[in-house]
Amino acid sequence: MSDAAHAAAPLAVRMRPRTLDELIGQSQLRAPGSPLRQLIETDKSLSLLLWGPPGTGKTTIASIISQQTGRRFVEISAVAAGVKEVRAAIDSARATLVATGAETVLFVDEVHRFSKAQQDALLPGVENRWVTLVAATTENPSFSVISPLLSRSLLLRLQSLDDDDVRDVLARAVADERGLAGRHALTDEAREHLVRLAGGDARRSLTYLEAAAGAATLAGRTDDEGRVVIDVDTAEAAADQAAVRYDRDGDQHYDVISAFIKSIRGSDADAALHYLARMLEAGEDPRFICRRLIILASEDVGLADPTALTTAVAAAQAVQMIGLPEGRIVLAQAVVALAVAPKSNAVYLAVDEALRDVRNGKIGNVPAHLRDAHYPGAEAIGHGQGYQYSHDAPYGIATQQYAPDPVADARYYRPTELGAEAPVKQRWERIRAIIRGR
């Protein structure tokens, strides 16, 4: 990129770290001896799968590998590229390698959007090392990337930046010659507003900062040192967000999501919709909201309404497919459904109590009659002897001990009489009595 083109590039592009040491966050990837540092410093040829939320540095890492190892950098997007474009990129990399010896970093953004055929097209380049593939995804590669590609790549997990990381990103952009070059002053209140709106996304924080700087320049307010002042009102207006004060006062990000969850738990659909609207208007990541709804569906609704978890998961999938603004309707439906559903935390309490017992050493041996009896010699040591096959017993329930001795009488699941869990309670009490011979 020429100097003129770089100067005209978006702030997030201009501020992209050039070396691994300039990368903010991801300390586990930057540590001495880490696989990524070895790849860069020893100039190894190794393909990577980078899995993490948006704005955590996936494109940046690919660019750093290219720059620090002297390789060509070629980028294709899974949204726009097809098999033809993938093969063309690999053929070009192969031709360049043969003709000049120069290697190529092929960066594939959103690789989870590639079909199986498109991912298959990457394999020859990876297997023959015609390219150093760096593929980025926001989804679990175990479910979205084909096994041959997964097995030939090093998987690196990236974490969302924390608030201190985003503050560092903003401070560097305000001071650095590639950024605002010290010509602007960012007030503490404006900085915290941008940090919270960014939601751990460095790129989003820089996009908002750049817009705020432009608006502040037009407003023309300066401090005693002649720097253009970016205040919170400018930051809010530039980010095109309503002044809902979602994050204005300290920890409101956490306060609002807390109130949102407690409103659903308390069955107040109106209050829950209010907090949902505040989060959406303030730019909260809808996937974060979906994750909290999925947790709530099991923690607070549970078997009082067994469809709650299905509703929450379906909402998350739908929002992933259609995005915003239409996704707001899906989220609202899920919020109302969970709010009006009967509530039970019996499953949540049960698993935590079981975990407590295990952590406290209440483990014991698996009863002999339940142990694996399929391998040679198992019968001779008593494995499987005395096991009662449930399907042969009355009601399909046999009287026998399943839990180890230390927790043989433990009672973890205590169903309520609310909603659909009421008949579950009656059935479980009858089953438990039969199993324990009572």
Buried (B, 14 or more C-beta within 10 A) or exposed (E): EEEEEEEEBEBBBBBBBBEBEEBBBBEEBBEEEBBBBEBBEEEEEBBBBBBBBBBBBBBBBBBBBBBBBEBBBBBBBBEEBBBEBBBBBBEBBBEBBEEEEEBBBBBBBBBBBBEEEBBBBBBBBBEEBBBBBBBBBBBEBEEBBBEBBBEBBEBBBBBBBEBEBBBBBBBBBBEBEBBBEEBBBBBEBBBBBBBBBBBBBBBBBBBBBBBBBBBBBEBEEBEEEEBBBBBBBBBBBBBEBEEBEBBBEEEBBEBBBBBBBBBBBBBBBEBBBBBBBBBBBBBBBBBBBBEBBBBBBBBBBBBBBBEBBEBBBBBBEBBBEEEEEEBBEBBBBBBBBBBEBBBBBBBBBBBEBBEEBEEEEBEEEEBBBBBEBEEEEBEEEEBBEEBEEEEEBEEEBBEBBEBBEBBEEBEBBEBBEBBBBBEBBEEBEEEEEBBBEE
